[in-house]
């Protein structure tokens, strides 16, 4: 497989993204207890998240604790959340896949999200040395370079010039496969039972070539 480059997404592909969210909310809760005197604030944040609250979790938690959700406090909570040192563990099938395919082919990583957040995730997972090239799309010029912008995939192609074929494995059908499909890559969607984007639907041109429920199924598709 030395002429094939396997490229992975990060969140909900190699580790459960919700574990980062909960880790960040616990860190924000510790700050709120120390700085605002709010006990159990982290537990409230996690409960709101687990109940499906998105977008205004900090505002809702402050209101639940009888505090005004003023802009400065919310901004500080967001900052603590984004800059905390996360507690993360890779999926078991991700550990297997990186070891199995890393022994046979060059590996890449293309991930969206704020640069320092994604870097902290990779560091916490201890997987950086598995990849020939890691592309943090935010580092290419900000959010406009996040997927479906093709720049991250072009960067992988430049970094692995000997590859004759590329495979991208990711979870979010809304945006992940548009650019690699257009570049002639093979695309594989990993559907995690509790993944944030498990119900996402692809746009025209963004349909993955295959769906799998575990990275242990990759040999069935790739032949080794």
Secondary structure, 3 states (H helix, E strand, C coil): CCCEEEEECCECCCECHHHHHHHHHHHHHHHHHHHHCCCCHHHHHHHHHHCCCCCCHHHHHHHHCCCCCCHHHHHHHHHHHHHCCCCCCECHHHHHHHHHHHCCCCEEEEECCCHHHHHHHHHHHCCHHHCCEEEEHHHHCCHHHCCCCCHHHHHHHHHCCCCCEEEEEECCCCCCCHHHHHCCCEEEEECCCCCCCCCCCCCCCCCCCEEECCHHHHHHHHCC
